[in-house]
Amino acid sequence: MSAKKVFIKTFGCQMNVYDSERILESLSSLGFEETSQISCADLVVLNTCNIREKAAEKVYSELGRIRRMCEDSAHRDQKKTVVVAGCVAQAESYEIINRASVVDIIVGPQSYHMLPEMIKDTERHGHKLIDVNFNHQQKFNTLPQRNTKNNRATAFLTVQEGCDKCCTFCVVPYTRGAEYSRPVEQILNEAIALISRGAFEITLLGQNVNAYRGKGPDGRMWSLSKLINTLSELDGIKRLRYTTSHPCDIDEELIECHNYNSKLMPHLHLPFQAGSNRILAAMNRKHTSEEYLRIVDSIRLTKADIALSTDIIVGFPGETVAEFDKTLRVVEEVGFAQAFSFKYSPRPGTPAAAIKNHISEAEKASRLNALQSLIKEQQLRFNISCINKTLPVLFDRHGRNSGQLLGRSPYLQPVHAIIPYKMLGQIVPVKIISAKTNSLFGILQGSQL
């Protein structure tokens, strides 16, 4: 008897990638094996993102394709159980059931540990099931030990979930819940399991990761920097990263960690969102642009070569042209290695959605174009500054061209190089010979040629 097949599609952030891996691991208890072909799947899981409106609509579009496939005569004999998981499931559970009859199970990001039992229940009784309860502790205590089969050099590890900052534009507090930090011992055990399966670069994840305060084996609450320092001592760990941070939770201890811990990569993602203090207050960001710039100065005084990236929203309700210009001035002053910029998108149920004086789509598009032009200039300038430098690059995938591997520099830049395939999954010295806006190109250096 052949194994049952599960197809999973992941939308959105890195934490969803982590969640999808854990979902697949939990489904192995039911005998499911992953397939890349949705037509062959007995179980289809869409792990969704609800940060922006288009992300949610992509889910409904995907469900429409699944419904049409299930109705096609070629697939009628194969019953597919369809699951919508993640943040759209949390936010729009009953609307999904009403809009998409093909869906059998709705499970939120804090409930996917319940999925094996829900699948067995719906297979036995045929009714639709919804679980969107918040229970971080139960989820992480219930999930199986890591049994990832892919021996990848890189891995994600969620250490913190949820957010208490309650930015007025953001759905995270409503879809991921309040801040929760996993116990240190649990994180260490998971890291050791990932290392045993070949990972030596681990990215610590959290919606507000630098707010991490987890119970340590000494009974005290540990900070993110203390956790990083302890993880860096594990045999097999070569690189550590973390994302995403909030400016209000950056402390001197964490900044200093970037200076003295050689395994912590010189890259920091630190969203500032807008340059106008009035808009920042309307966003409930809890910091001013001046405070943000002082944090940047402190970071660069401690770690001069650190690469900074950020998130920026343009066209927040009521934002004037002069206020948008303040955003440009912050970008000009900081000089980001990378930035993710978006037009404001009202999310149902968030306070900002009720604010009047929304900016027209045409004006938002114009501002976004101006901002992204500046960002691209800075990104290219940073990449060009790496030419003729030799960087340690972790190659973790095949490139588009024959004989080419693709990896990441310590600064998280994509690096392409023509090198032997045996170097896949290794950190090797690469001399950067050219740069584009979004990537670097290099040649292998040293005795490994």
C-alpha positions as CSV (number, residue, x, y, z in Angstrom):
1,M,0.0,0.0,0.0
2,S,1.5,3.3,-1.1
3,A,2.0,6.1,1.4
4,K,-0.4,9.0,1.5
5,K,0.8,12.2,-0.1
6,V,0.7,15.7,1.2
7,F,1.2,18.9,-0.8
8,I,2.0,22.0,1.2
9,K,2.2,25.6,-0.2
10,T,3.8,28.2,2.0
11,F,2.9,31.9,1.7
12,G,4.7,34.8,3.4
13,C,7.3,35.0,6.0
14,Q,10.2,32.9,7.2
15,M,8.2,31.8,10.3
16,N,5.6,30.3,7.9
17,V,8.5,28.3,6.3
18,Y,9.4,27.1,9.8
19,D,5.7,26.3,10.6
20,S,5.3,24.3,7.3
21,E,8.3,22.2,8.2
22,R,6.7,21.4,11.6
23,I,3.4,20.7,10.0
24,L,5.0,18.2,7.7
25,E,6.8,16.6,10.6
26,S,3.6,16.2,12.6
27,L,1.8,14.6,9.6
28,S,4.4,11.9,9.4
29,S,2.6,10.3,12.3
30,L,-0.3,9.6,10.0
31,G,2.0,8.1,7.3
32,F,2.0,11.2,5.0
33,E,4.9,11.9,2.7
34,E,5.5,15.2,1.0
35,T,4.9,15.6,-2.8
36,S,5.6,18.5,-5.0
37,Q,2.7,17.6,-7.3
38,I,-0.7,18.8,-6.0
39,S,-2.5,16.5,-8.4
40,C,-1.0,13.5,-6.6
41,A,-1.8,14.7,-3.1
42,D,-4.4,13.2,-0.8
43,L,-3.9,16.2,1.5
44,V,-3.4,19.8,0.5
45,V,-2.2,22.4,3.0
46,L,-2.1,26.1,2.3
47,N,0.0,27.8,5.0
48,T,-1.1,31.4,4.6
49,C,0.0,35.0,5.3
50,N,-2.3,37.9,6.1
51,I,0.1,40.8,6.3
52,R,-1.2,42.5,3.1
53,E,-4.5,42.3,1.2
54,K,-3.0,40.8,-1.9
55,A,-1.5,37.9,0.1
56,A,-5.0,37.0,1.4
57,E,-6.5,37.1,-2.1
58,K,-3.8,34.8,-3.4
59,V,-5.1,32.2,-1.0
60,Y,-8.6,32.4,-2.4
61,S,-7.3,32.3,-5.9
62,E,-5.4,29.1,-5.0
63,L,-8.5,27.6,-3.5
64,G,-10.4,28.3,-6.7
65,R,-7.8,26.4,-8.7
66,I,-8.0,23.5,-6.2
67,R,-11.8,23.4,-6.4
68,R,-11.7,23.3,-10.2
69,M,-9.1,20.5,-10.1
70,C,-11.2,18.5,-7.6
71,E,-14.2,18.9,-9.9
72,D,-12.3,17.8,-13.0
73,S,-13.3,14.3,-14.0
74,A,-9.7,13.1,-14.0
75,H,-9.4,13.7,-10.3
76,R,-12.9,12.8,-9.0
77,D,-11.8,9.4,-7.8
78,Q,-9.2,10.8,-5.6
79,K,-10.6,12.6,-2.5
80,K,-8.5,15.4,-1.4
81,T,-8.6,16.8,2.1
82,V,-8.0,20.6,1.9
83,V,-6.5,22.5,4.9
84,V,-6.0,26.2,5.2
85,A,-3.5,27.0,8.0
86,G,-1.7,30.1,9.1
87,C,-2.7,33.8,9.6
88,V,-5.4,34.0,7.0
89,A,-7.0,31.0,8.6
90,Q,-6.8,32.7,12.0
91,A,-8.3,36.0,10.8
92,E,-10.9,34.8,8.3
93,S,-11.8,31.3,9.4
94,Y,-15.6,31.3,8.9
95,E,-15.3,33.5,5.8
96,I,-13.0,30.9,4.2
97,I,-15.5,28.2,4.9
98,N,-18.3,30.3,3.4
99,R,-16.3,31.4,0.3
100,A,-14.5,28.1,-0.4
101,S,-16.6,25.0,-0.1
102,V,-13.6,22.9,-1.0
103,V,-11.9,23.6,2.4
104,D,-12.3,20.8,5.0
105,I,-10.1,22.1,7.9
106,I,-9.2,25.6,9.2
107,V,-6.3,25.7,11.6
108,G,-4.6,28.8,13.0
109,P,-0.8,29.3,13.5
110,Q,-1.1,28.4,17.2
111,S,-3.2,25.2,16.6
112,Y,-1.4,23.3,13.8
113,H,-0.2,20.8,16.4
114,M,-3.9,19.6,16.4
115,L,-3.9,18.9,12.7
116,P,-3.2,15.1,12.8
117,E,-6.3,14.6,15.1
118,M,-8.4,17.0,13.0
119,I,-7.6,15.1,9.9
120,K,-8.5,11.8,11.4
121,D,-11.7,13.3,12.7
122,T,-12.8,14.8,9.4
123,E,-11.9,11.5,7.5
124,R,-14.1,9.5,10.0
125,H,-17.1,11.9,10.1
126,G,-16.8,14.1,7.1
127,H,-17.6,17.4,8.8
128,K,-15.6,20.6,8.5
129,L,-13.4,21.6,11.4
130,I,-12.0,24.9,12.7
131,D,-9.4,25.4,15.4
132,V,-8.1,29.0,15.8
133,N,-7.3,28.9,19.5
134,F,-4.2,30.7,21.0
135,N,-2.0,28.4,23.0
136,H,1.7,28.8,22.2
137,Q,3.0,26.7,25.1
138,Q,0.8,23.7,24.2
139,K,1.8,23.9,20.6
140,F,5.5,23.8,21.2
141,N,5.2,21.2,23.9
142,T,3.1,19.0,21.7
143,L,5.1,19.2,18.4
144,P,7.2,16.1,17.7
145,Q,11.0,16.1,17.9
146,R,12.6,17.5,14.8
147,N,12.8,14.8,12.2
148,T,13.7,16.9,9.1
149,K,14.9,14.6,6.4
150,N,16.6,17.3,4.3
151,N,20.2,17.6,5.4
152,R,20.4,21.4,4.7
153,A,23.2,23.6,6.0
154,T,20.7,26.4,6.9
155,A,17.6,26.2,9.2
156,F,15.0,28.4,10.8
157,L,14.2,28.1,14.5
158,T,11.3,29.9,16.0
159,V,12.2,31.2,19.5
160,Q,9.5,33.9,20.0
161,E,6.0,34.4,18.6
162,G,3.4,37.1,18.8
163,C,3.7,40.8,19.5
164,D,2.6,43.2,22.2
165,K,3.5,46.4,20.3
166,C,0.1,46.6,18.6
167,C,1.1,48.8,15.6
168,T,-2.1,50.1,14.2
169,F,-1.5,48.8,10.7
170,C,-0.5,45.2,11.8
171,V,-2.5,42.0,12.1
172,V,0.1,40.1,14.0
173,P,-1.4,40.6,17.5
174,Y,-4.7,39.2,16.2
175,T,-3.3,36.3,14.2
176,R,-0.2,35.3,16.3
177,G,-1.4,36.5,19.6
178,A,0.6,38.1,22.5
179,E,4.3,37.7,22.9
180,Y,5.5,34.3,23.9
181,S,9.1,33.2,24.4
182,R,10.0,29.5,24.3
183,P,12.0,28.1,27.2
184,V,15.8,28.0,26.5
185,E,16.1,24.2,27.1
186,Q,13.5,23.5,24.4
187,I,15.3,25.8,21.9
188,L,18.7,24.2,22.6
189,N,17.3,20.7,22.1
190,E,15.8,21.7,18.8
191,A,19.0,23.4,17.7
192,I,21.0,20.2,18.6
193,A,18.5,18.2,16.5
194,L,18.9,20.5,13.5
195,I,22.7,20.4,13.9
196,S,22.6,16.6,13.9
197,R,20.8,16.8,10.5
198,G,23.5,18.9,8.9
199,A,22.5,22.5,9.8
200,F,25.3,24.8,10.9
201,E,23.7,28.2,10.1
202,I,20.5,28.8,12.2
203,T,18.2,31.9,11.9
204,L,16.3,32.6,15.1
205,L,12.8,33.7,14.3
206,G,10.2,35.9,16.1
207,Q,7.6,38.5,15.2
208,N,9.5,40.6,17.7
209,V,12.5,38.4,18.3
210,N,14.6,40.8,20.3
211,A,11.8,41.0,22.9
212,Y,12.8,37.4,23.7
213,R,12.6,36.6,27.4
214,G,12.6,32.9,27.8
215,K,13.0,30.8,31.0
216,G,16.6,29.5,31.3
217,P,17.8,26.4,32.9
218,D,19.0,28.5,35.8
219,G,15.3,29.6,36.4
220,R,16.0,33.2,35.3
221,M,14.6,34.9,32.2
222,W,17.2,35.0,29.4
223,S,17.6,37.8,26.9
224,L,18.1,37.2,23.2
225,S,21.8,38.0,23.5
226,K,22.3,35.4,26.3
227,L,20.5,32.8,24.1
228,I,22.6,33.7,21.1
229,N,25.8,33.4,23.1
230,T,24.8,30.0,24.5
231,L,23.7,28.7,21.0
232,S,27.0,29.8,19.6
233,E,28.8,27.4,22.0
234,L,27.1,24.3,20.6
235,D,29.4,22.0,18.6
236,G,28.6,22.4,14.9
237,I,27.2,25.9,14.9
238,K,29.1,28.2,12.6
239,R,26.6,31.0,11.9
240,L,23.7,32.6,13.7
241,R,21.2,35.2,12.6
242,Y,17.9,36.6,14.0
243,T,14.9,38.4,12.6
244,T,12.7,40.5,13.0
245,S,13.6,43.2,15.6
246,H,11.8,46.2,17.0
247,P,13.8,49.4,17.7
248,C,12.3,49.6,21.2
249,D,13.8,46.3,22.2
250,I,17.4,46.8,21.0
251,D,19.6,47.0,24.0
252,E,23.3,47.6,24.5
253,E,23.9,43.9,25.4
254,L,22.5,42.8,22.0
255,I,24.5,45.5,20.2
256,E,27.7,44.4,21.9
257,C,26.9,40.8,21.0
258,H,27.3,41.8,17.3
259,N,30.8,43.1,18.2
260,Y,32.3,40.2,20.1
261,N,30.4,37.1,19.0
262,S,32.0,36.0,15.7
263,K,29.3,33.5,14.9
264,L,26.6,36.2,14.9
265,M,26.4,37.5,11.4
266,P,27.0,41.2,10.7
267,H,23.4,41.9,9.5
268,L,20.5,43.4,11.4
269,H,16.9,43.8,10.1
270,L,15.5,46.8,12.0
271,P,12.2,48.2,10.6
272,F,11.5,51.9,11.1
273,Q,8.4,52.1,8.9
274,A,8.1,55.9,8.5
275,G,10.2,59.1,8.9
276,S,7.5,61.4,10.3
277,N,7.1,61.4,14.1
278,R,3.4,62.2,13.7
279,I,2.9,59.2,11.4
280,L,5.0,57.0,13.7
281,A,2.7,58.0,16.6
282,A,-0.4,57.2,14.5
283,M,1.2,53.8,13.8
284,N,1.8,53.3,17.5
285,R,5.4,52.5,16.8
286,K,6.6,53.8,20.2
287,H,9.7,55.4,18.9
288,T,10.6,58.6,17.0
289,S,12.8,58.9,13.9
290,E,15.4,60.6,16.1
291,E,15.5,57.7,18.5
292,Y,15.8,55.3,15.6
293,L,18.8,57.2,14.2
294,R,20.5,57.2,17.6
295,I,20.1,53.4,17.7
296,V,21.7,53.2,14.3
297,D,24.5,55.4,15.4
298,S,25.1,53.2,18.5
299,I,25.1,50.0,16.4
300,R,27.6,51.4,13.9
301,L,29.9,52.8,16.6
302,T,30.0,49.2,18.0
303,K,30.0,47.3,14.7
304,A,31.1,49.5,11.9
305,D,30.7,46.9,9.1
306,I,27.2,45.8,10.0
307,A,24.7,45.7,7.2
308,L,21.3,47.2,8.0
309,S,18.0,46.4,6.4
310,T,14.5,47.7,7.2
311,D,10.8,47.7,6.4
312,I,9.0,50.9,5.2
313,I,5.4,51.7,4.6
314,V,4.4,54.6,2.3
315,G,1.0,56.2,2.1
316,F,-0.2,55.6,5.7
317,P,-3.6,57.4,6.1
318,G,-3.0,61.1,6.3
319,E,0.6,61.1,5.4
320,T,1.5,64.3,3.6
321,V,4.1,64.8,0.9
322,A,6.3,66.6,3.5
323,E,6.0,63.7,5.9
324,F,6.9,61.2,3.1
325,D,10.0,63.4,2.4
326,K,11.0,62.7,6.0
327,T,11.0,59.0,5.3
328,L,13.4,59.6,2.3
329,R,15.7,61.7,4.6
330,V,15.9,58.8,7.1
331,V,16.8,56.4,4.3
332,E,19.4,58.8,3.0
333,E,20.9,59.3,6.4
334,V,21.1,55.6,7.3
335,G,22.1,54.1,4.0
336,F,20.5,50.6,4.0
337,A,22.1,47.5,2.5
338,Q,18.5,46.3,1.8
339,A,15.0,47.5,2.4
340,F,11.5,46.1,2.0
341,S,9.0,48.8,1.1
342,F,5.3,48.6,0.6
343,K,2.2,50.7,0.0
344,Y,-0.1,50.9,3.0
345,S,-2.7,48.2,2.8
346,P,-5.6,48.4,5.2
347,R,-6.2,45.1,7.1
348,P,-9.7,44.4,8.4
349,G,-9.9,44.7,12.2
350,T,-6.8,46.9,12.6
351,P,-7.1,50.4,14.1
352,A,-5.5,52.0,11.1
353,A,-8.2,50.6,8.8
354,A,-10.7,52.9,10.5
355,I,-8.6,56.1,10.0
356,K,-10.0,58.5,7.4
357,N,-8.1,60.5,4.8
358,H,-6.6,57.5,3.0
359,I,-4.0,58.2,0.3
360,S,-5.0,57.5,-3.3
361,E,-3.4,54.4,-4.9
362,A,-1.8,56.6,-7.6
363,E,-0.1,58.7,-5.0
364,K,1.0,55.7,-3.0
365,A,2.5,54.2,-6.1
366,S,4.3,57.4,-7.0
367,R,5.8,57.6,-3.5
368,L,6.8,53.9,-3.5
369,N,8.6,54.3,-6.9
370,A,10.6,57.3,-5.5
371,L,11.5,55.4,-2.3
372,Q,12.5,52.2,-4.2
373,S,14.7,54.2,-6.6
374,L,16.6,55.5,-3.6
375,I,16.8,52.1,-1.9
376,K,18.1,50.5,-5.1
377,E,20.8,53.1,-5.3
378,Q,21.9,52.4,-1.7
379,Q,21.7,48.6,-2.2
380,L,23.9,48.8,-5.4
381,R,26.3,51.1,-3.6
382,F,26.7,48.6,-0.7
383,N,27.1,45.7,-3.1
384,I,29.7,47.5,-5.1
385,S,31.7,48.2,-1.9
386,C,32.2,44.5,-1.6
387,I,34.0,44.2,-5.0
388,N,37.6,42.9,-4.6
389,K,36.8,41.7,-1.0
390,T,37.0,38.0,-0.2
391,L,33.9,36.9,1.8
392,P,33.0,33.6,3.4
393,V,30.0,32.4,1.5
394,L,27.7,29.6,2.5
395,F,26.5,27.9,-0.7
396,D,23.1,26.2,-0.1
397,R,21.5,25.8,-3.5
398,H,22.2,25.4,-7.3
399,G,22.2,28.5,-9.4
400,R,20.3,29.1,-12.6
401,N,23.3,28.5,-14.8
402,S,25.2,25.3,-15.4
403,G,28.1,24.8,-12.9
404,Q,26.9,27.7,-10.7
405,L,26.0,27.6,-7.0
406,L,24.1,30.3,-5.1
407,G,24.9,31.2,-1.5
408,R,24.8,34.0,1.1
409,S,27.5,36.3,2.3
410,P,27.7,37.2,6.0
411,Y,25.7,40.3,5.1
412,L,22.9,38.1,3.6
413,Q,23.6,39.1,0.0
414,P,23.0,36.4,-2.6
415,V,26.3,35.4,-4.1
416,H,26.7,33.5,-7.5
417,A,29.8,31.6,-8.3
418,I,31.0,28.9,-10.8
419,I,32.4,26.4,-8.4
420,P,32.4,22.6,-8.0
421,Y,29.0,21.2,-6.9
422,K,30.8,19.3,-4.1
423,M,31.0,22.7,-2.3
424,L,27.2,22.8,-1.9
425,G,26.5,23.1,1.8
426,Q,29.9,24.5,2.6
427,I,31.3,27.9,3.6
428,V,34.1,28.8,1.2
429,P,36.1,32.0,0.5
430,V,34.9,33.9,-2.5
431,K,36.5,36.9,-4.1
432,I,33.7,39.3,-5.3
433,I,34.4,40.4,-8.9
434,S,31.1,42.2,-9.8
435,A,27.9,43.4,-8.3
436,K,24.3,44.1,-9.3
437,T,21.5,45.6,-7.2
438,N,20.3,42.3,-5.9
439,S,23.3,40.0,-6.0
440,L,27.1,39.6,-6.1
441,F,29.3,37.5,-8.4
442,G,32.5,35.9,-7.3
443,I,35.2,33.4,-7.8
444,L,36.5,30.7,-5.5
445,Q,39.7,31.6,-3.6
446,G,42.5,29.7,-1.9
447,S,43.5,26.0,-1.8
448,Q,40.0,24.8,-2.7
449,L,40.4,25.8,-6.3
